[in-house]
């Protein structure tokens, strides 16, 4: 990657946080249903893969940011068993649904760019399908890195762009033409899914996102893998 591309990634700015909060507040009640319909349930498999690749073991302490209705936090709780899992989101309406789904997890209102937790206090910090919705994603990644211990893992699950040309064209057609219509039918808010599809198509992925992570935190290593032909990507940063 050229130095110019690296600079562009480090300067990437996300959407206005007030717009995002209102958008997710408006679709909270139908959010899980829409996710399942639009991904044919594959998003649950992606989250399980994130938990496995994180190396989570019983007793670990995990922070899941932009937790939404809590699916990834719940998956982590199954892995850490007696360990502690905290799920945060800046949309209270999402957390109300998360609390209904699990009483074993502490769900708190928090912005990933301003976490109130002590440095080096978690074994794992994660965010799924949320970092592209953060106004300052580099700052959000820096906060995730700050709160994990040395040797701890930052796990990021996010949509991206398939590298295969045929898959990319097919997915672009689905993302642009089908997603907003189905999402609109399920939630009554087609404009929300028009934003979600456009943001997925524009957000840095693969090596570009790795560069963003490197600029945000002191990682000993950063790896990524493509999920379902590159529709989504999973990133793991191990803190130095």
Order of alpha helices (4+ residues) and beta strands (2+ residues): alpha-alpha-alpha-alpha-beta-alpha-beta-alpha-beta-beta-alpha-beta-alpha-alpha-alpha-alpha-beta-beta
